[in-house]
Amino acid sequence: MVLIAACLVAAGGLVGRQPRRAWMLATAVAAAPFLAYVVSRSVGLPGAPDNIGNWTEPLGLAALFVEFLVMAISLRALAPDRTEVRQAAWNASRTGDRVPERAGRF
């Protein structure tokens, strides 16, 4: 129920005014069941020891695939644009050129 509510909040945020926070929430919402699946299949969860080693369950693999896609798309949406990074690096490297008289004065 919590994941469903979080998905609805993230979807509303993507349509709303704060898409960056919504993308962060979408990443977290996809990562939580992904990690739970890995833990349940590797060391097991309390009360569910039957799933240990059951990595090839079709529905589980489909869920992992979709969760991975959501995480990848969300992280790509959160990544800065390469032109912005280049521009910021260019501006930072030129900062010393603009104020040469301040170099060495402290």
C-alpha positions in Angstrom: 0.0 0.0 0.0 2.9 2.4 0.8 4.5 1.8 -2.6 1.2 2.4 -4.4 0.7 5.7 -2.5 4.3 6.7 -3.2 3.8 5.9 -6.9 0.7 8.1 -7.0 2.6 11.0 -5.3 5.5 10.6 -7.7 3.2 10.6 -10.7 1.4 13.7 -9.4 4.8 15.4 -8.9 5.9 14.7 -12.4 2.9 16.5 -13.7 3.1 19.2 -11.1 5.6 21.9 -10.3 8.5 20.0 -8.7 9.5 17.3 -11.2 13.1 16.9 -9.7 11.7 15.7 -6.4 9.2 13.5 -8.2 12.1 11.8 -10.1 14.0 11.3 -6.9 10.9 9.7 -5.4 10.4 7.5 -8.4 14.0 6.3 -8.1 13.4 5.4 -4.4 10.1 3.8 -5.1 11.7 1.5 -7.8 14.8 0.8 -5.7 12.9 -0.4 -2.6 11.2 -3.5 -4.1 14.3 -4.1 -6.3 16.4 -4.4 -3.1 13.7 -6.3 -1.3 13.7 -8.9 -4.1 17.5 -9.3 -4.0 17.4 -9.6 -0.2 14.5 -12.1 -0.3 16.3 -14.3 -2.8 19.8 -14.1 -1.3 19.6 -14.2 2.6 15.8 -14.4 2.9 13.2 -12.4 4.8 11.7 -13.3 8.1 8.8 -15.7 7.6 9.6 -16.3 4.0 12.6 -18.8 3.8 11.0 -20.6 0.7 12.2 -17.9 -1.7 15.9 -18.2 -1.0 17.6 -19.1 -4.3 14.4 -18.7 -6.4 15.9 -16.2 -8.8 14.1 -17.4 -12.0 10.5 -16.7 -11.0 8.9 -15.1 -14.1 6.9 -12.5 -12.3 9.9 -11.5 -10.2 12.1 -11.2 -13.2 9.5 -9.0 -15.0 9.2 -6.8 -11.9 13.0 -6.5 -11.7 13.1 -5.5 -15.3 10.5 -2.8 -14.9 12.0 -1.5 -11.7 15.4 -1.3 -13.4 13.9 0.7 -16.3 12.2 3.1 -13.9 15.5 3.6 -12.0 17.5 4.1 -15.2 15.0 6.6 -16.6 14.7 8.5 -13.3 18.5 8.7 -12.9 18.8 10.0 -16.5 16.2 12.6 -15.8 18.1 13.7 -12.7 21.5 13.8 -14.4 22.6 17.3 -15.5 22.7 18.0 -19.2 26.2 17.7 -20.6 26.1 21.2 -22.1 25.3 22.6 -18.7 28.2 20.8 -17.2 30.6 22.0 -19.9 29.3 25.5 -19.6 29.8 25.5 -15.8 33.3 24.1 -16.2 34.1 26.7 -18.8 32.8 29.5 -16.6 34.7 28.2 -13.6 38.0 28.0 -15.5 37.6 31.6 -16.7 36.9 33.0 -13.3 40.6 33.7 -12.7 40.9 35.5 -16.0 38.3 38.0 -15.0 39.8 39.1 -11.7 43.6 39.0 -12.1 44.3 41.7 -9.6 43.0 39.6 -6.7 45.4 36.7 -7.3 47.7 36.3 -4.4 46.2 39.0 -2.2 45.0 37.7 1.1 
